[in-house]
C-alpha cells in the first residue's frame, strides 16, 4: 500500500504536468512536434495514474501491461493521424 504523503506528492506532480502542458500548448499553433510532446506527457501521467492511484504497480503483468500500453498506443495513433 502506498502512503498518503506519496499519493499527495504524485497528485501535485500530476497537477503540475497538466498545468505545464496547458501553458505550453495553449498559446501556440498546434504542430506535430507540439502534439507529440503533449501526448508524451499524457503517457507519463497515465503511467502515474495506473501505478499509484489504481494500485496496479504489483498487479499481474497482463493487467498492468494492458493499461500501461493503452496510452502510448493511443498517443501514437493520434500523432500519426495528425501527421497525415
CNS distance restraints for C-alpha pairs under 8 A (distance, minus, plus):
assign (resid   1 and name CA) (resid  55 and name CA) 7.86 0.50 0.50
assign (resid   2 and name CA) (resid   6 and name CA) 6.80 0.50 0.50
assign (resid   2 and name CA) (resid   7 and name CA) 7.00 0.50 0.50
assign (resid   2 and name CA) (resid  52 and name CA) 7.35 0.50 0.50
assign (resid   3 and name CA) (resid   7 and name CA) 6.41 0.50 0.50
assign (resid   4 and name CA) (resid   8 and name CA) 6.22 0.50 0.50
assign (resid   5 and name CA) (resid   9 and name CA) 6.28 0.50 0.50
assign (resid   6 and name CA) (resid  10 and name CA) 6.16 0.50 0.50
assign (resid   7 and name CA) (resid  11 and name CA) 6.03 0.50 0.50
assign (resid   7 and name CA) (resid  52 and name CA) 7.00 0.50 0.50
assign (resid   7 and name CA) (resid  53 and name CA) 7.41 0.50 0.50
assign (resid   8 and name CA) (resid  12 and name CA) 6.13 0.50 0.50
assign (resid   9 and name CA) (resid  13 and name CA) 6.20 0.50 0.50
assign (resid  10 and name CA) (resid  14 and name CA) 6.13 0.50 0.50
assign (resid  10 and name CA) (resid  48 and name CA) 7.45 0.50 0.50
assign (resid  10 and name CA) (resid  52 and name CA) 7.82 0.50 0.50
assign (resid  11 and name CA) (resid  15 and name CA) 6.26 0.50 0.50
assign (resid  12 and name CA) (resid  16 and name CA) 6.20 0.50 0.50
assign (resid  13 and name CA) (resid  17 and name CA) 6.18 0.50 0.50
assign (resid  14 and name CA) (resid  18 and name CA) 6.11 0.50 0.50
assign (resid  14 and name CA) (resid  45 and name CA) 6.38 0.50 0.50
assign (resid  15 and name CA) (resid  19 and name CA) 6.13 0.50 0.50
assign (resid  16 and name CA) (resid  20 and name CA) 5.98 0.50 0.50
assign (resid  17 and name CA) (resid  21 and name CA) 6.13 0.50 0.50
assign (resid  17 and name CA) (resid  41 and name CA) 7.15 0.50 0.50
assign (resid  17 and name CA) (resid  45 and name CA) 7.59 0.50 0.50
assign (resid  18 and name CA) (resid  22 and name CA) 6.23 0.50 0.50
assign (resid  19 and name CA) (resid  23 and name CA) 6.10 0.50 0.50
assign (resid  20 and name CA) (resid  24 and name CA) 6.06 0.50 0.50
assign (resid  21 and name CA) (resid  25 and name CA) 5.85 0.50 0.50
assign (resid  21 and name CA) (resid  38 and name CA) 5.98 0.50 0.50
assign (resid  21 and name CA) (resid  41 and name CA) 7.52 0.50 0.50
assign (resid  22 and name CA) (resid  26 and name CA) 5.67 0.50 0.50
assign (resid  23 and name CA) (resid  27 and name CA) 7.25 0.50 0.50
assign (resid  24 and name CA) (resid  28 and name CA) 7.51 0.50 0.50
assign (resid  25 and name CA) (resid  29 and name CA) 7.94 0.50 0.50
assign (resid  25 and name CA) (resid  30 and name CA) 7.22 0.50 0.50
assign (resid  25 and name CA) (resid  34 and name CA) 6.95 0.50 0.50
assign (resid  25 and name CA) (resid  38 and name CA) 7.38 0.50 0.50
assign (resid  30 and name CA) (resid  34 and name CA) 6.21 0.50 0.50
assign (resid  30 and name CA) (resid  35 and name CA) 6.58 0.50 0.50
assign (resid  31 and name CA) (resid  35 and name CA) 6.11 0.50 0.50
assign (resid  32 and name CA) (resid  36 and name CA) 6.10 0.50 0.50
assign (resid  32 and name CA) (resid  79 and name CA) 6.90 0.50 0.50
assign (resid  32 and name CA) (resid  82 and name CA) 6.88 0.50 0.50
assign (resid  32 and name CA) (resid  83 and name CA) 6.22 0.50 0.50
assign (resid  33 and name CA) (resid  37 and name CA) 6.23 0.50 0.50
assign (resid  34 and name CA) (resid  38 and name CA) 6.20 0.50 0.50
assign (resid  35 and name CA) (resid  39 and name CA) 6.09 0.50 0.50
assign (resid  35 and name CA) (resid  79 and name CA) 6.72 0.50 0.50
assign (resid  36 and name CA) (resid  40 and name CA) 5.97 0.50 0.50
assign (resid  36 and name CA) (resid  75 and name CA) 7.68 0.50 0.50
assign (resid  36 and name CA) (resid  79 and name CA) 6.16 0.50 0.50
assign (resid  37 and name CA) (resid  41 and name CA) 6.32 0.50 0.50
assign (resid  38 and name CA) (resid  42 and name CA) 6.28 0.50 0.50
assign (resid  39 and name CA) (resid  43 and name CA) 6.27 0.50 0.50
assign (resid  39 and name CA) (resid  75 and name CA) 5.57 0.50 0.50
assign (resid  40 and name CA) (resid  44 and name CA) 6.49 0.50 0.50
assign (resid  40 and name CA) (resid  72 and name CA) 7.82 0.50 0.50
assign (resid  40 and name CA) (resid  75 and name CA) 7.30 0.50 0.50
assign (resid  41 and name CA) (resid  45 and name CA) 6.22 0.50 0.50
assign (resid  42 and name CA) (resid  46 and name CA) 6.10 0.50 0.50
assign (resid  42 and name CA) (resid  71 and name CA) 7.59 0.50 0.50
assign (resid  43 and name CA) (resid  47 and name CA) 6.27 0.50 0.50
assign (resid  43 and name CA) (resid  71 and name CA) 5.43 0.50 0.50
assign (resid  43 and name CA) (resid  72 and name CA) 5.88 0.50 0.50
assign (resid  43 and name CA) (resid  75 and name CA) 7.45 0.50 0.50
assign (resid  44 and name CA) (resid  48 and name CA) 6.38 0.50 0.50
assign (resid  45 and name CA) (resid  49 and name CA) 6.24 0.50 0.50
assign (resid  46 and name CA) (resid  50 and name CA) 6.13 0.50 0.50
assign (resid  46 and name CA) (resid  68 and name CA) 7.21 0.50 0.50
assign (resid  46 and name CA) (resid  71 and name CA) 6.60 0.50 0.50
assign (resid  47 and name CA) (resid  51 and name CA) 6.03 0.50 0.50
assign (resid  47 and name CA) (resid  68 and name CA) 5.93 0.50 0.50
assign (resid  48 and name CA) (resid  52 and name CA) 5.75 0.50 0.50
assign (resid  48 and name CA) (resid  53 and name CA) 7.43 0.50 0.50
assign (resid  49 and name CA) (resid  53 and name CA) 5.03 0.50 0.50
assign (resid  49 and name CA) (resid  54 and name CA) 6.21 0.50 0.50
assign (resid  50 and name CA) (resid  54 and name CA) 4.99 0.50 0.50
assign (resid  50 and name CA) (resid  55 and name CA) 6.58 0.50 0.50
assign (resid  50 and name CA) (resid  56 and name CA) 5.94 0.50 0.50
assign (resid  50 and name CA) (resid  57 and name CA) 7.37 0.50 0.50
assign (resid  50 and name CA) (resid  64 and name CA) 7.56 0.50 0.50
assign (resid  50 and name CA) (resid  67 and name CA) 6.96 0.50 0.50
assign (resid  50 and name CA) (resid  68 and name CA) 6.97 0.50 0.50
assign (resid  51 and name CA) (resid  55 and name CA) 5.42 0.50 0.50
assign (resid  51 and name CA) (resid  56 and name CA) 5.01 0.50 0.50
assign (resid  51 and name CA) (resid  57 and name CA) 4.49 0.50 0.50
assign (resid  52 and name CA) (resid  56 and name CA) 7.10 0.50 0.50
assign (resid  52 and name CA) (resid  57 and name CA) 6.87 0.50 0.50
assign (resid  55 and name CA) (resid  59 and name CA) 7.70 0.50 0.50
assign (resid  56 and name CA) (resid  63 and name CA) 7.91 0.50 0.50
assign (resid  56 and name CA) (resid  64 and name CA) 6.02 0.50 0.50
assign (resid  57 and name CA) (resid  64 and name CA) 7.29 0.50 0.50
assign (resid  59 and name CA) (resid  63 and name CA) 6.78 0.50 0.50
assign (resid  59 and name CA) (resid  64 and name CA) 6.13 0.50 0.50
assign (resid  60 and name CA) (resid  64 and name CA) 6.38 0.50 0.50
assign (resid  61 and name CA) (resid  65 and name CA) 5.60 0.50 0.50
assign (resid  62 and name CA) (resid  66 and name CA) 6.05 0.50 0.50
assign (resid  63 and name CA) (resid  67 and name CA) 6.33 0.50 0.50
assign (resid  64 and name CA) (resid  68 and name CA) 5.92 0.50 0.50
assign (resid  65 and name CA) (resid  69 and name CA) 5.61 0.50 0.50
assign (resid  66 and name CA) (resid  70 and name CA) 6.16 0.50 0.50
assign (resid  67 and name CA) (resid  71 and name CA) 7.48 0.50 0.50
assign (resid  68 and name CA) (resid  72 and name CA) 7.63 0.50 0.50
assign (resid  69 and name CA) (resid  73 and name CA) 6.32 0.50 0.50
assign (resid  70 and name CA) (resid  74 and name CA) 6.12 0.50 0.50
assign (resid  71 and name CA) (resid  75 and name CA) 6.01 0.50 0.50
assign (resid  72 and name CA) (resid  76 and name CA) 6.09 0.50 0.50
assign (resid  73 and name CA) (resid  77 and name CA) 6.21 0.50 0.50
assign (resid  74 and name CA) (resid  78 and name CA) 6.17 0.50 0.50
assign (resid  75 and name CA) (resid  79 and name CA) 6.08 0.50 0.50
assign (resid  76 and name CA) (resid  80 and name CA) 6.02 0.50 0.50
assign (resid  77 and name CA) (resid  81 and name CA) 5.99 0.50 0.50
assign (resid  78 and name CA) (resid  82 and name CA) 6.12 0.50 0.50
assign (resid  79 and name CA) (resid  83 and name CA) 6.07 0.50 0.50
assign (resid  80 and name CA) (resid  84 and name CA) 6.22 0.50 0.50
